[in-house]
Amino acid sequence: MLNYEPFYLSTVVILCALCQSVVGVGLIMIGLPTLILSGYSFDHALSICLPGSLIINVFQVLAERSNYRRADLVSYTSISVIYTAFLFYLNLVIGLSFSKLTAGIVLLLTGAVGFMPPLRERFLKTLDIKPAVTNTAIGVIHSVSSLGGSLLSLTGTARYAESSEARRFIAGGYLSLGVIQLAFYSTHGVSITPVMYSLIAVPAYFISRTLLTPYVNHQKLKTFIFILILIYGALLIKQSM
């Protein structure tokens, strides 16, 4: 694995950046479980995926800064407060930084909801009706599994019919969570090598957004991603036992 590690990590990062350019999620929701299932520790996988994702989110948010609504900002504030409180409590009081079982369950449920239209429609309506509960759930889930973005992406889809508006909401949410997460985990010490892999995602994102995204079937890619995270969810649950 070591001989092929640079190629493998670069490939994972580039492919996840491609997904992020099309559907708004990729480096954290797909890249993180990919690397953890490949044998990388949570901290190492996070240092590879998080910085690049955060930089992409900054560009996305700046491009859409005039389109953000008050309701979006209220959601981000609520999510951030809940996430920060649970992140400190779980890590510093309980000593839990990442749960494979929780991550697996989150991915399994997200994949099932996304892959089955009747279930998805009912679930999305529920998310739209109770934003306070949804914001709390995103913060709590992200503190345990770093995969609160899965519920965040479904929330964006529930609130906004246009995919561009949903991506805008998702980018802002990921940026809010990512800044807090980076500030917290940087105290553990981040190696420069994995961060360099993450930075490959930035040019890959912009290149794919210009040359590839307009020609990709968004719905088919979403279906593929839901199938993939269903599989990842099952594998993480199995690996946790």
Steps between C-alpha positions, in 0.01 A plus 500: 500500500784741586641487145165604358390726785564838329312388190215350705454806721520738203239295312260495796536876553452585130195275456340639816568856382323412175194380696509817711497718188185328374283419803658706780641212706809289452817541702345452844196284435675268251873557544507463878329156517699384195829563680380364835387178332842488331668484840585864568435641847222755543746786569713413196198467270358829629827685439492377139137590430408798718734784388423457129128473568515815711680701231246388238217599736654848540499552123143366475373727777676810362350437156149481651543749785225735378246215479511380861180549697440579864359149554827353370707704745271405789546132410879534478515673838281236664696212344834656602400551864367145536799351320756691709334402828481130414847494339664625819284282725558177307873554447608659827252350749412159357813452287314407181622659175351269237257209499512262204168351605326838507663602171386174342142541621491861376624399155267202482196711585606781265555256216163332559315833513673630190464181299128439563284785361183437710703491823707799389192716433349428843834558673566827317158634598577419864834683480333808355229509770735481801817704425597538869503123552686451172768757592552331836527158338760625249717641780476187715562257212801699378654504848494119517565397140611810302220403260239755599536618142288205390199642685607851398485403131153348542389815685621717211303286258191525722513879530589590143357357180783640285820293519714817486323640808534168682876496421526856634335401828715186531822696434420751774418224747817308421705818537349569843571146620841481331641817657411376849629150425831626358554733797429218746699220338797721408584496872579129453772591247452464124775358281579711191512195268132397519395866477687527169288214364190690603609810309498301175122512533483875434630510139325167434171654616528806275617303197219246533247778561595661170575202277300215647208612717288646214509162323438270796155356566441634851221257583700193397800620700278557806360148465852358479605695811200375698582140401864557597421640844254215560788259443736714710247510783472121507880460487560749783244324720665166426847645570384641834396156631 
